[in-house]
Amino acid sequence: MKKIIYVISAIPALGSLVVINRIEPYVLGMPFVLFWAILWVCLTSVFLIIANKLDPATEEEED
């Protein structure tokens, strides 16, 4: 399980090495670097919500 976590956490860093050094492409009117940062902030939020839902330690106890 730890290996999967390490691989998933390395995806943004590895993906950015390939495309982040470009100035010219604009995505949704933003420079690519800004778009990339905003994208990963949003995706990180989604991943944390999913992790919270799947984590058995965060389940509420029923009375």
mmCIF file of the N, C-alpha and C atoms, coordinates in Angstrom:
data_MODEL
# 
_entry.id   MODEL 
# 
loop_
_atom_site.group_PDB 
_atom_site.id 
_atom_site.type_symbol 
_atom_site.label_atom_id 
_atom_site.label_alt_id 
_atom_site.label_comp_id 
_atom_site.label_asym_id 
_atom_site.label_entity_id 
_atom_site.label_seq_id 
_atom_site.pdbx_PDB_ins_code 
_atom_site.Cartn_x 
_atom_site.Cartn_y 
_atom_site.Cartn_z 
_atom_site.occupancy 
_atom_site.B_iso_or_equiv 
_atom_site.pdbx_formal_charge 
_atom_site.auth_seq_id 
_atom_site.auth_comp_id 
_atom_site.auth_asym_id 
_atom_site.auth_atom_id 
_atom_site.pdbx_PDB_model_num 
ATOM 1   N N  . MET A 1 1  ? 0.817   -1.195 0.000   1.00 0.00 ? 1  MET A N  1 
ATOM 2   C CA . MET A 1 1  ? 0.000   0.000  0.000   1.00 0.00 ? 1  MET A CA 1 
ATOM 3   C C  . MET A 1 1  ? 0.863   1.262  0.000   1.00 0.00 ? 1  MET A C  1 
ATOM 4   N N  . LYS A 1 2  ? 1.966   1.239  0.760   1.00 0.00 ? 2  LYS A N  1 
ATOM 5   C CA . LYS A 1 2  ? 2.840   2.411  0.790   1.00 0.00 ? 2  LYS A CA 1 
ATOM 6   C C  . LYS A 1 2  ? 3.449   2.684  -0.581  1.00 0.00 ? 2  LYS A C  1 
ATOM 7   N N  . LYS A 1 3  ? 3.755   1.621  -1.307  1.00 0.00 ? 3  LYS A N  1 
ATOM 8   C CA . LYS A 1 3  ? 4.349   1.798  -2.628  1.00 0.00 ? 3  LYS A CA 1 
ATOM 9   C C  . LYS A 1 3  ? 3.372   2.516  -3.558  1.00 0.00 ? 3  LYS A C  1 
ATOM 10  N N  . ILE A 1 4  ? 2.103   2.172  -3.476  1.00 0.00 ? 4  ILE A N  1 
ATOM 11  C CA . ILE A 1 4  ? 1.087   2.822  -4.299  1.00 0.00 ? 4  ILE A CA 1 
ATOM 12  C C  . ILE A 1 4  ? 0.986   4.303  -3.945  1.00 0.00 ? 4  ILE A C  1 
ATOM 13  N N  . ILE A 1 5  ? 1.045   4.613  -2.660  1.00 0.00 ? 5  ILE A N  1 
ATOM 14  C CA . ILE A 1 5  ? 0.975   6.007  -2.219  1.00 0.00 ? 5  ILE A CA 1 
ATOM 15  C C  . ILE A 1 5  ? 2.157   6.796  -2.766  1.00 0.00 ? 5  ILE A C  1 
ATOM 16  N N  . TYR A 1 6  ? 3.339   6.217  -2.727  1.00 0.00 ? 6  TYR A N  1 
ATOM 17  C CA . TYR A 1 6  ? 4.526   6.903  -3.248  1.00 0.00 ? 6  TYR A CA 1 
ATOM 18  C C  . TYR A 1 6  ? 4.420   7.134  -4.751  1.00 0.00 ? 6  TYR A C  1 
ATOM 19  N N  . VAL A 1 7  ? 3.918   6.148  -5.466  1.00 0.00 ? 7  VAL A N  1 
ATOM 20  C CA . VAL A 1 7  ? 3.775   6.286  -6.920  1.00 0.00 ? 7  VAL A CA 1 
ATOM 21  C C  . VAL A 1 7  ? 2.757   7.375  -7.250  1.00 0.00 ? 7  VAL A C  1 
ATOM 22  N N  . ILE A 1 8  ? 1.624   7.364  -6.559  1.00 0.00 ? 8  ILE A N  1 
ATOM 23  C CA . ILE A 1 8  ? 0.593   8.370  -6.812  1.00 0.00 ? 8  ILE A CA 1 
ATOM 24  C C  . ILE A 1 8  ? 1.102   9.770  -6.491  1.00 0.00 ? 8  ILE A C  1 
ATOM 25  N N  . SER A 1 9  ? 1.866   9.902  -5.424  1.00 0.00 ? 9  SER A N  1 
ATOM 26  C CA . SER A 1 9  ? 2.365   11.228 -5.056  1.00 0.00 ? 9  SER A CA 1 
ATOM 27  C C  . SER A 1 9  ? 3.453   11.724 -6.006  1.00 0.00 ? 9  SER A C  1 
ATOM 28  N N  . ALA A 1 10 ? 4.077   10.833 -6.747  1.00 0.00 ? 10 ALA A N  1 
ATOM 29  C CA . ALA A 1 10 ? 5.125   11.233 -7.682  1.00 0.00 ? 10 ALA A CA 1 
ATOM 30  C C  . ALA A 1 10 ? 4.570   11.650 -9.045  1.00 0.00 ? 10 ALA A C  1 
ATOM 31  N N  . ILE A 1 11 ? 3.325   11.346 -9.328  1.00 0.00 ? 11 ILE A N  1 
ATOM 32  C CA . ILE A 1 11 ? 2.739   11.640 -10.640 1.00 0.00 ? 11 ILE A CA 1 
ATOM 33  C C  . ILE A 1 11 ? 2.810   13.128 -10.993 1.00 0.00 ? 11 ILE A C  1 
ATOM 34  N N  . PRO A 1 12 ? 2.405   14.051 -10.111 1.00 0.00 ? 12 PRO A N  1 
ATOM 35  C CA . PRO A 1 12 ? 2.491   15.470 -10.499 1.00 0.00 ? 12 PRO A CA 1 
ATOM 36  C C  . PRO A 1 12 ? 3.916   15.926 -10.796 1.00 0.00 ? 12 PRO A C  1 
ATOM 37  N N  . ALA A 1 13 ? 4.859   15.472 -10.000 1.00 0.00 ? 13 ALA A N  1 
ATOM 38  C CA . ALA A 1 13 ? 6.247   15.883 -10.207 1.00 0.00 ? 13 ALA A CA 1 
ATOM 39  C C  . ALA A 1 13 ? 6.781   15.343 -11.530 1.00 0.00 ? 13 ALA A C  1 
ATOM 40  N N  . LEU A 1 14 ? 6.510   14.095 -11.820 1.00 0.00 ? 14 LEU A N  1 
ATOM 41  C CA . LEU A 1 14 ? 6.992   13.507 -13.069 1.00 0.00 ? 14 LEU A CA 1 
ATOM 42  C C  . LEU A 1 14 ? 6.293   14.113 -14.279 1.00 0.00 ? 14 LEU A C  1 
ATOM 43  N N  . GLY A 1 15 ? 5.004   14.349 -14.159 1.00 0.00 ? 15 GLY A N  1 
ATOM 44  C CA . GLY A 1 15 ? 4.261   14.961 -15.254 1.00 0.00 ? 15 GLY A CA 1 
ATOM 45  C C  . GLY A 1 15 ? 4.713   16.371 -15.543 1.00 0.00 ? 15 GLY A C  1 
ATOM 46  N N  . SER A 1 16 ? 5.082   17.084 -14.500 1.00 0.00 ? 16 SER A N  1 
ATOM 47  C CA . SER A 1 16 ? 5.497   18.469 -14.698 1.00 0.00 ? 16 SER A CA 1 
ATOM 48  C C  . SER A 1 16 ? 6.855   18.571 -15.380 1.00 0.00 ? 16 SER A C  1 
ATOM 49  N N  . LEU A 1 17 ? 7.704   17.588 -15.204 1.00 0.00 ? 17 LEU A N  1 
ATOM 50  C CA . LEU A 1 17 ? 9.015   17.621 -15.847 1.00 0.00 ? 17 LEU A CA 1 
ATOM 51  C C  . LEU A 1 17 ? 8.902   17.640 -17.364 1.00 0.00 ? 17 LEU A C  1 
ATOM 52  N N  . VAL A 1 18 ? 7.893   17.000 -17.875 1.00 0.00 ? 18 VAL A N  1 
ATOM 53  C CA . VAL A 1 18 ? 7.739   16.880 -19.318 1.00 0.00 ? 18 VAL A CA 1 
ATOM 54  C C  . VAL A 1 18 ? 7.225   18.171 -19.950 1.00 0.00 ? 18 VAL A C  1 
ATOM 55  N N  . VAL A 1 19 ? 6.310   18.854 -19.293 1.00 0.00 ? 19 VAL A N  1 
ATOM 56  C CA . VAL A 1 19 ? 5.603   19.954 -19.951 1.00 0.00 ? 19 VAL A CA 1 
ATOM 57  C C  . VAL A 1 19 ? 5.703   21.307 -19.268 1.00 0.00 ? 19 VAL A C  1 
ATOM 58  N N  . ILE A 1 20 ? 6.246   21.401 -18.110 1.00 0.00 ? 20 ILE A N  1 
ATOM 59  C CA . ILE A 1 20 ? 6.163   22.638 -17.329 1.00 0.00 ? 20 ILE A CA 1 
ATOM 60  C C  . ILE A 1 20 ? 7.084   23.740 -17.844 1.00 0.00 ? 20 ILE A C  1 
ATOM 61  N N  . ASN A 1 21 ? 8.127   23.435 -18.553 1.00 0.00 ? 21 ASN A N  1 
ATOM 62  C CA . ASN A 1 21 ? 9.086   24.441 -18.989 1.00 0.00 ? 21 ASN A CA 1 
ATOM 63  C C  . ASN A 1 21 ? 8.639   25.208 -20.229 1.00 0.00 ? 21 ASN A C  1 
ATOM 64  N N  . ARG A 1 22 ? 7.411   25.109 -20.583 1.00 0.00 ? 22 ARG A N  1 
ATOM 65  C CA . ARG A 1 22 ? 6.923   25.812 -21.766 1.00 0.00 ? 22 ARG A CA 1 
ATOM 66  C C  . ARG A 1 22 ? 6.237   27.110 -21.362 1.00 0.00 ? 22 ARG A C  1 
ATOM 67  N N  . ILE A 1 23 ? 6.470   28.158 -22.117 1.00 0.00 ? 23 ILE A N  1 
ATOM 68  C CA . ILE A 1 23 ? 5.860   29.453 -21.822 1.00 0.00 ? 23 ILE A CA 1 
ATOM 69  C C  . ILE A 1 23 ? 4.623   29.670 -22.687 1.00 0.00 ? 23 ILE A C  1 
ATOM 70  N N  . GLU A 1 24 ? 4.695   29.264 -23.920 1.00 0.00 ? 24 GLU A N  1 
ATOM 71  C CA . GLU A 1 24 ? 3.709   29.654 -24.913 1.00 0.00 ? 24 GLU A CA 1 
ATOM 72  C C  . GLU A 1 24 ? 2.310   29.058 -24.753 1.00 0.00 ? 24 GLU A C  1 
ATOM 73  N N  . PRO A 1 25 ? 2.121   27.794 -24.466 1.00 0.00 ? 25 PRO A N  1 
ATOM 74  C CA . PRO A 1 25 ? 0.731   27.310 -24.476 1.00 0.00 ? 25 PRO A CA 1 
ATOM 75  C C  . PRO A 1 25 ? -0.098  27.949 -23.366 1.00 0.00 ? 25 PRO A C  1 
ATOM 76  N N  . TYR A 1 26 ? -1.287  28.391 -23.752 1.00 0.00 ? 26 TYR A N  1 
ATOM 77  C CA . TYR A 1 26 ? -2.239  28.936 -22.794 1.00 0.00 ? 26 TYR A CA 1 
ATOM 78  C C  . TYR A 1 26 ? -3.409  27.973 -22.692 1.00 0.00 ? 26 TYR A C  1 
ATOM 79  N N  . VAL A 1 27 ? -3.837  27.703 -21.478 1.00 0.00 ? 27 VAL A N  1 
ATOM 80  C CA . VAL A 1 27 ? -4.967  26.814 -21.239 1.00 0.00 ? 27 VAL A CA 1 
ATOM 81  C C  . VAL A 1 27 ? -6.007  27.618 -20.473 1.00 0.00 ? 27 VAL A C  1 
ATOM 82  N N  . LEU A 1 28 ? -7.202  27.711 -21.037 1.00 0.00 ? 28 LEU A N  1 
ATOM 83  C CA . LEU A 1 28 ? -8.287  28.492 -20.439 1.00 0.00 ? 28 LEU A CA 1 
ATOM 84  C C  . LEU A 1 28 ? -7.860  29.934 -20.176 1.00 0.00 ? 28 LEU A C  1 
ATOM 85  N N  . GLY A 1 29 ? -7.035  30.478 -21.042 1.00 0.00 ? 29 GLY A N  1 
ATOM 86  C CA . GLY A 1 29 ? -6.590  31.858 -20.926 1.00 0.00 ? 29 GLY A CA 1 
ATOM 87  C C  . GLY A 1 29 ? -5.473  32.090 -19.925 1.00 0.00 ? 29 GLY A C  1 
ATOM 88  N N  . MET A 1 30 ? -4.974  31.030 -19.320 1.00 0.00 ? 30 MET A N  1 
ATOM 89  C CA . MET A 1 30 ? -3.901  31.155 -18.326 1.00 0.00 ? 30 MET A CA 1 
ATOM 90  C C  . MET A 1 30 ? -2.619  30.567 -18.890 1.00 0.00 ? 30 MET A C  1 
ATOM 91  N N  . PRO A 1 31 ? -1.473  31.105 -18.473 1.00 0.00 ? 31 PRO A N  1 
ATOM 92  C CA . PRO A 1 31 ? -0.220  30.435 -18.826 1.00 0.00 ? 31 PRO A CA 1 
ATOM 93  C C  . PRO A 1 31 ? -0.236  29.008 -18.279 1.00 0.00 ? 31 PRO A C  1 
ATOM 94  N N  . PHE A 1 32 ? 0.447   28.130 -18.956 1.00 0.00 ? 32 PHE A N  1 
ATOM 95  C CA . PHE A 1 32 ? 0.368   26.718 -18.599 1.00 0.00 ? 32 PHE A CA 1 
ATOM 96  C C  . PHE A 1 32 ? 0.806   26.443 -17.167 1.00 0.00 ? 32 PHE A C  1 
ATOM 97  N N  . VAL A 1 33 ? 1.832   27.140 -16.692 1.00 0.00 ? 33 VAL A N  1 
ATOM 98  C CA . VAL A 1 33 ? 2.330   26.898 -15.336 1.00 0.00 ? 33 VAL A CA 1 
ATOM 99  C C  . VAL A 1 33 ? 1.248   27.218 -14.305 1.00 0.00 ? 33 VAL A C  1 
ATOM 100 N N  . LEU A 1 34 ? 0.530   28.312 -14.500 1.00 0.00 ? 34 LEU A N  1 
ATOM 101 C CA . LEU A 1 34 ? -0.549  28.679 -13.584 1.00 0.00 ? 34 LEU A CA 1 
ATOM 102 C C  . LEU A 1 34 ? -1.679  27.662 -13.654 1.00 0.00 ? 34 LEU A C  1 
ATOM 103 N N  . PHE A 1 35 ? -2.046  27.251 -14.863 1.00 0.00 ? 35 PHE A N  1 
ATOM 104 C CA . PHE A 1 35 ? -3.081  26.232 -15.025 1.00 0.00 ? 35 PHE A CA 1 
ATOM 105 C C  . PHE A 1 35 ? -2.687  24.940 -14.323 1.00 0.00 ? 35 PHE A C  1 
ATOM 106 N N  . TRP A 1 36 ? -1.438  24.534 -14.470 1.00 0.00 ? 36 TRP A N  1 
ATOM 107 C CA . TRP A 1 36 ? -0.947  23.300 -13.857 1.00 0.00 ? 36 TRP A CA 1 
ATOM 108 C C  . TRP A 1 36 ? -1.056  23.371 -12.335 1.00 0.00 ? 36 TRP A C  1 
ATOM 109 N N  . ALA A 1 37 ? -0.674  24.490 -11.756 1.00 0.00 ? 37 ALA A N  1 
ATOM 110 C CA . ALA A 1 37 ? -0.739  24.658 -10.302 1.00 0.00 ? 37 ALA A CA 1 
ATOM 111 C C  . ALA A 1 37 ? -2.186  24.621 -9.813  1.00 0.00 ? 37 ALA A C  1 
ATOM 112 N N  . ILE A 1 38 ? -3.071  25.323 -10.501 1.00 0.00 ? 38 ILE A N  1 
ATOM 113 C CA . ILE A 1 38 ? -4.480  25.346 -10.101 1.00 0.00 ? 38 ILE A CA 1 
ATOM 114 C C  . ILE A 1 38 ? -5.109  23.970 -10.271 1.00 0.00 ? 38 ILE A C  1 
ATOM 115 N N  . LEU A 1 39 ? -4.775  23.292 -11.348 1.00 0.00 ? 39 LEU A N  1 
ATOM 116 C CA . LEU A 1 39 ? -5.294  21.942 -11.578 1.00 0.00 ? 39 LEU A CA 1 
ATOM 117 C C  . LEU A 1 39 ? -4.939  21.015 -10.429 1.00 0.00 ? 39 LEU A C  1 
ATOM 118 N N  . TRP A 1 40 ? -3.684  21.041 -9.986  1.00 0.00 ? 40 TRP A N  1 
ATOM 119 C CA . TRP A 1 40 ? -3.273  20.131 -8.923  1.00 0.00 ? 40 TRP A CA 1 
ATOM 120 C C  . TRP A 1 40 ? -3.805  20.534 -7.559  1.00 0.00 ? 40 TRP A C  1 
ATOM 121 N N  . VAL A 1 41 ? -4.060  21.800 -7.343  1.00 0.00 ? 41 VAL A N  1 
ATOM 122 C CA . VAL A 1 41 ? -4.728  22.206 -6.098  1.00 0.00 ? 41 VAL A CA 1 
ATOM 123 C C  . VAL A 1 41 ? -6.136  21.611 -6.064  1.00 0.00 ? 41 VAL A C  1 
ATOM 124 N N  . CYS A 1 42 ? -6.846  21.704 -7.181  1.00 0.00 ? 42 CYS A N  1 
ATOM 125 C CA . CYS A 1 42 ? -8.201  21.142 -7.251  1.00 0.00 ? 42 CYS A CA 1 
ATOM 126 C C  . CYS A 1 42 ? -8.186  19.622 -7.148  1.00 0.00 ? 42 CYS A C  1 
ATOM 127 N N  . LEU A 1 43 ? -7.284  18.977 -7.869  1.00 0.00 ? 43 LEU A N  1 
ATOM 128 C CA . LEU A 1 43 ? -7.215  17.516 -7.818  1.00 0.00 ? 43 LEU A CA 1 
ATOM 129 C C  . LEU A 1 43 ? -6.800  17.015 -6.440  1.00 0.00 ? 43 LEU A C  1 
ATOM 130 N N  . THR A 1 44 ? -5.918  17.734 -5.769  1.00 0.00 ? 44 THR A N  1 
ATOM 131 C CA . THR A 1 44 ? -5.522  17.345 -4.421  1.00 0.00 ? 44 THR A CA 1 
ATOM 132 C C  . THR A 1 44 ? -6.719  17.385 -3.486  1.00 0.00 ? 44 THR A C  1 
ATOM 133 N N  . SER A 1 45 ? -7.557  18.388 -3.633  1.00 0.00 ? 45 SER A N  1 
ATOM 134 C CA . SER A 1 45 ? -8.768  18.468 -2.815  1.00 0.00 ? 45 SER A CA 1 
ATOM 135 C C  . SER A 1 45 ? -9.677  17.272 -3.074  1.00 0.00 ? 45 SER A C  1 
ATOM 136 N N  . VAL A 1 46 ? -9.844  16.916 -4.333  1.00 0.00 ? 46 VAL A N  1 
ATOM 137 C CA . VAL A 1 46 ? -10.679 15.765 -4.684  1.00 0.00 ? 46 VAL A CA 1 
ATOM 138 C C  . VAL A 1 46 ? -10.088 14.480 -4.104  1.00 0.00 ? 46 VAL A C  1 
ATOM 139 N N  . PHE A 1 47 ? -8.780  14.298 -4.232  1.00 0.00 ? 47 PHE A N  1 
ATOM 140 C CA . PHE A 1 47 ? -8.137  13.097 -3.707  1.00 0.00 ? 47 PHE A CA 1 
ATOM 141 C C  . PHE A 1 47 ? -8.258  13.012 -2.194  1.00 0.00 ? 47 PHE A C  1 
ATOM 142 N N  . LEU A 1 48 ? -8.157  14.141 -1.507  1.00 0.00 ? 48 LEU A N  1 
ATOM 143 C CA . LEU A 1 48 ? -8.291  14.133 -0.051  1.00 0.00 ? 48 LEU A CA 1 
ATOM 144 C C  . LEU A 1 48 ? -9.715  13.800 0.377   1.00 0.00 ? 48 LEU A C  1 
ATOM 145 N N  . ILE A 1 49 ? -10.701 14.272 -0.356  1.00 0.00 ? 49 ILE A N  1 
ATOM 146 C CA . ILE A 1 49 ? -12.089 13.926 -0.056  1.00 0.00 ? 49 ILE A CA 1 
ATOM 147 C C  . ILE A 1 49 ? -12.309 12.432 -0.245  1.00 0.00 ? 49 ILE A C  1 
ATOM 148 N N  . ILE A 1 50 ? -11.781 11.879 -1.329  1.00 0.00 ? 50 ILE A N  1 
ATOM 149 C CA . ILE A 1 50 ? -11.908 10.438 -1.581  1.00 0.00 ? 50 ILE A CA 1 
ATOM 150 C C  . ILE A 1 50 ? -11.207 9.642  -0.491  1.00 0.00 ? 50 ILE A C  1 
ATOM 151 N N  . ALA A 1 51 ? -10.011 10.059 -0.111  1.00 0.00 ? 51 ALA A N  1 
ATOM 152 C CA . ALA A 1 51 ? -9.276  9.361  0.945   1.00 0.00 ? 51 ALA A CA 1 
ATOM 153 C C  . ALA A 1 51 ? -10.032 9.417  2.262   1.00 0.00 ? 51 ALA A C  1 
ATOM 154 N N  . ASN A 1 52 ? -10.654 10.544 2.555   1.00 0.00 ? 52 ASN A N  1 
ATOM 155 C CA . ASN A 1 52 ? -11.425 10.679 3.784   1.00 0.00 ? 52 ASN A CA 1 
ATOM 156 C C  . ASN A 1 52 ? -12.633 9.748  3.776   1.00 0.00 ? 52 ASN A C  1 
ATOM 157 N N  . LYS A 1 53 ? -13.291 9.617  2.633   1.00 0.00 ? 53 LYS A N  1 
ATOM 158 C CA . LYS A 1 53 ? -14.455 8.726  2.529   1.00 0.00 ? 53 LYS A CA 1 
ATOM 159 C C  . LYS A 1 53 ? -14.051 7.262  2.655   1.00 0.00 ? 53 LYS A C  1 
ATOM 160 N N  . LEU A 1 54 ? -12.881 6.904  2.149   1.00 0.00 ? 54 LEU A N  1 
ATOM 161 C CA . LEU A 1 54 ? -12.441 5.512  2.161   1.00 0.00 ? 54 LEU A CA 1 
ATOM 162 C C  . LEU A 1 54 ? -11.748 5.107  3.453   1.00 0.00 ? 54 LEU A C  1 
ATOM 163 N N  . ASP A 1 55 ? -11.316 6.060  4.249   1.00 0.00 ? 55 ASP A N  1 
ATOM 164 C CA . ASP A 1 55 ? -10.578 5.768  5.477   1.00 0.00 ? 55 ASP A CA 1 
ATOM 165 C C  . ASP A 1 55 ? -11.530 5.270  6.560   1.00 0.00 ? 55 ASP A C  1 
ATOM 166 N N  . PRO A 1 56 ? -11.334 4.037  7.031   1.00 0.00 ? 56 PRO A N  1 
ATOM 167 C CA . PRO A 1 56 ? -12.242 3.501  8.051   1.00 0.00 ? 56 PRO A CA 1 
ATOM 168 C C  . PRO A 1 56 ? -12.136 4.236  9.386   1.00 0.00 ? 56 PRO A C  1 
ATOM 169 N N  . ALA A 1 57 ? -11.054 4.915  9.645   1.00 0.00 ? 57 ALA A N  1 
ATOM 170 C CA . ALA A 1 57 ? -10.889 5.625  10.914  1.00 0.00 ? 57 ALA A CA 1 
ATOM 171 C C  . ALA A 1 57 ? -11.784 6.859  10.999  1.00 0.00 ? 57 ALA A C  1 
ATOM 172 N N  . THR A 1 58 ? -12.282 7.350  9.883   1.00 0.00 ? 58 THR A N  1 
ATOM 173 C CA . THR A 1 58 ? -13.117 8.548  9.896   1.00 0.00 ? 58 THR A CA 1 
ATOM 174 C C  . THR A 1 58 ? -14.606 8.243  9.868   1.00 0.00 ? 58 THR A C  1 
ATOM 175 N N  . GLU A 1 59 ? -14.972 6.975  9.932   1.00 0.00 ? 59 GLU A N  1 
ATOM 176 C CA . GLU A 1 59 ? -16.389 6.621  9.922   1.00 0.00 ? 59 GLU A CA 1 
ATOM 177 C C  . GLU A 1 59 ? -17.047 7.056  11.222  1.00 0.00 ? 59 GLU A C  1 
ATOM 178 N N  . GLU A 1 60 ? -18.266 7.572  11.102  1.00 0.00 ? 60 GLU A N  1 
ATOM 179 C CA . GLU A 1 60 ? -19.007 7.984  12.282  1.00 0.00 ? 60 GLU A CA 1 
ATOM 180 C C  . GLU A 1 60 ? -19.682 6.766  12.907  1.00 0.00 ? 60 GLU A C  1 
ATOM 181 N N  . GLU A 1 61 ? -19.699 6.753  14.219  1.00 0.00 ? 61 GLU A N  1 
ATOM 182 C CA . GLU A 1 61 ? -20.355 5.654  14.924  1.00 0.00 ? 61 GLU A CA 1 
ATOM 183 C C  . GLU A 1 61 ? -21.850 5.918  14.986  1.00 0.00 ? 61 GLU A C  1 
ATOM 184 N N  . GLU A 1 62 ? -22.631 4.862  14.742  1.00 0.00 ? 62 GLU A N  1 
ATOM 185 C CA . GLU A 1 62 ? -24.082 4.984  14.832  1.00 0.00 ? 62 GLU A CA 1 
ATOM 186 C C  . GLU A 1 62 ? -24.522 4.607  16.234  1.00 0.00 ? 62 GLU A C  1 
ATOM 187 N N  . ASP A 1 63 ? -25.513 5.340  16.757  1.00 0.00 ? 63 ASP A N  1 
ATOM 188 C CA . ASP A 1 63 ? -26.007 5.050  18.106  1.00 0.00 ? 63 ASP A CA 1 
ATOM 189 C C  . ASP A 1 63 ? -26.949 3.886  18.118  1.00 0.00 ? 63 ASP A C  1 
# 
